[in-house]
Amino acid sequence: MPTDHFPSTHATWIDAQLTIAERSRAAGDAAGEGNAIHALRRHLMERYHAALRAYVCGGSLRRLGEPDELVGGFFAERACRPGFLVQWRASGLPLRRWMMTGINLYGKGVIRERSRDREVPVGQVDEGSLVEESDAVRAFERAWALAVLNHALAQVHAELAAQGRLEEFGIFRRRVVQGEAYETIAPTVGRSAQQCAGATRLVTDRLREALRSSLRDEGVPHADIDAALGEVYEVFGIARRADDGA
């Protein structure tokens, strides 16, 4: 029986890739399984490397050594293992919470290993000290929000470029990111202030949908998506300018 590489359209992208990997494995399709797993690993590293690094730097994990080495070890030994995302899917947790928990558990494992090898005196860094300090969590959330936002912006930019509508994206960026007034933007693009507001509304709507899609992939429950969307916007002060006049 041929492998079904097109799971239900109701599945999130991560669910779809996991399903492809599982069905490919069952069908003996090593190439199909490998491609899906590679895509998942790339996604995790692109979305979470900076956030995990910020988390390590902002809390007690930084005492274990170089942040990049710790994060790299976590990906190599935990996050990029085949069962990591399968277990996440079964947990029902948002992916970012699973990743924070995962690197804490990885840090505890590093402590136990070093203590056994006498690299670190027992008690110098104990497992109980690896808690989710508020500063570390805030640093993680900000870096994660930036990764999610940049991914969504890239999606919208690509869509508009394919449609020959990059001027709308430029107006949106000038208004929402740079904070220019429509009255300043309008003469430079040959549009009225009202038309510029319409362009901003167009891009804002597309960005909102791209972010919703990303948040669904992250395992954010449907009832919590609007709140999570607001958090992503507010981290960078986007909400106030994204909706005014739109």
Buried (B, 14 or more C-beta within 10 A) or exposed (E): EEBEBEBEEEBBBBBBBBBBBBBBBEBEBEEBBEBBBEBBBEBBBEBBBBBBBBBBBBBBBBBBBEBEEBBBBBBEEBBBBBEBBEEBBEEEBBBBBBBBBBBBBBBBBBBEEBBEEEEBEEEEBEBEBBEBBEEBBBBBBBBBBBBBBEBBBEBBBEBBEEEEBEBBBBBBBBBBBEEBEBEEBBEEBEBEBEBBBBBBBBBBEBBBEBBBBBBBBBBBEEEEBEEBBEBBBEBEEBBEBBBEBB
